Amino acid sequence: MAENNLKIRTISWPAVAVQVIILAFLIKLLSWMGLSNPFPFLVGPPFYLFIAFGLRGWLEEDHRKGMKAIRSQNYHAALEYFDQSIEFFENYPKVDKYRALTLLSAARFSFREMGMVNKAYCLGQVGRVSEMAALYRQVFQEYPENDIARMALELMDLKEE
């Protein structure tokens, strides 16, 4: 069966700059501590990746499980995971707002925003179209630069015509 799930990954270039600064600081710190002599550039990046994947694995767990459920077309389970992810990032908005530092993520979209878009997609897949439309509208109201929500709303408008 052909894969028909849309994958959009956008990058925040200022967040990439933050990542480079963090990596440089980490390399300098490891070098200063004597843990990476004589090749700090060989030790720093793996250490950075270890920290990044650890933070993401811990703080983005529900989001990752939701994405895995989408890939296996288990949309009902994905809905539950995205609800939990959205709730987590609503309870801890600074983790999401400063994700370049807290999650070492260069994603342009916030995780709450991605969770809402993914939840709307799953709602459409299980036939809950009115809830899907309402959620896409909410995403577009809160995040007017979100092209996914805008395109989904435009497609729904075209279908109604």
N, C-alpha and C positions, 0 to 999 in steps of 0.2 A: 504494500500500500504506500502510495506517495505521501511524503510529509507535506502537510498543507498549513502548518502553523507558521505564522508570521514572526520573524525574529528581528527586532530592531534594537540595536545597541548604540546609544549616543554617549558621547564623551564630553565632559566639562573640561575644557582646556585649562582654566585656572586650577581645577582640582588636580590635573596632571602635574602642573607646576608644584603644587603642594606635595605631591607624591615624590617628585624628584628631590625636593628640599628635605623631606623626611628620610629618604634613602641616603642622601649625602650626609645628613646628620648622623644616621645610624652607622654608616661606614666610618665616619670620623670618631664616633664614640667607641666603636669596637677597636679601632686602631689605637686610640688613647688608652683603652683598658688593656691593650696588649693581646687581645683575643684573636686578632686577625693578621698578625705579622707572619710572614712578610708580604702577604697579598690581600689587603683589605677589600679589594674589589671582587675577590672570589668568595669571601665569607659574608660580606654585607648583603648582597642581593638574596641569597638563599635564606638568610636570617629574616630579612624583610618579608619575603614570601611566606615563611613559616608564621610570622606574626599576623600577616594579612589574612591568610586562609584560616588561621585559628579564630580571629575576630569574626570573620564572615561566617564561619561554620557555627559559631556560637550565637551571634546576634541575628543572623539572617536565616536561621534554621527553618522556620515556617515558610518563608518565601521560597527557599530552595526546594522544600518538600512539595509546595504548590506547583512549582515549575516541573518537577519530576512527574507529578500526577497529570499535568497537562500533556506531557510527552507520551504518557501511557494512556491518554484519553480517558482518564478517570476524573471527570469534571466535577462530580459531586464532592469527592475528597479534596480536590484542588480548591473548591469554594471554602471549605472549612479552614484549610491552611492559609488562604489569603485573608480570611476574616481575622485569624489569629495574628498574622503579620501586620495587617492594618492596625489592629488594636495595639500591638506592641509599639509601633512607631507613633501612634497617637498618644500613648502613655509616656513615651520618651522622645518628644519631638526634637530635642537637641542632638540626640544620637543621629537622627536622620538629617537635620539641618547641617551639621558639621561632619557629614559622613566621610569627607576627605581625610579627616583626622581620626574619627572614632572607628571607622570601618576600613580605612585605607582604600576607599572606593573613589573612582573618578567618574562615576555615573552622573549624567546630567539630570536624569529624573530622580526624584526622591523615592525612597522605598515605599512610602505610603502611596505615592502617586502610581508607581508601578504595580503595587498590590491592587489598587482600585481598578486600574485598566485591565489587569489580568483577571480580576474577579468579574468584571463586566463581560469580558470575552467568554468566561466559563458560563455565566448566566445565559448568554446567547446560545451556547452549545447545548445546554439542557432545556432550551425552549422557554426560558423565563425572559421573554423579549422586553416586556414593559419595565421590568427591574433593570435589565441591561441598559435600556435607553435612559432611564433615570440616573443610573450611575455614571454613564458617559457624560450626561449633562452636568452632573455634579463635578466630575473631573475637569470638564472644560471650564466651568465657572471658577473653580479653585486654582486651576492651572491653565490659563488661556493659551499658553504657548505649547500645550501638548497636542502634537500633530496626530497622534493615534486617536484621541478622543474626537478631535475635529473631523478627521476623515470618517470615523464611524458615524458621527452625527450627519455628515453630508450624505453618506450612503443610505442611511435610514430615511433622510428627506427625499432622496431620489426614488427610493423604493415606494414611498407613499404617493408619489406623483402619478 
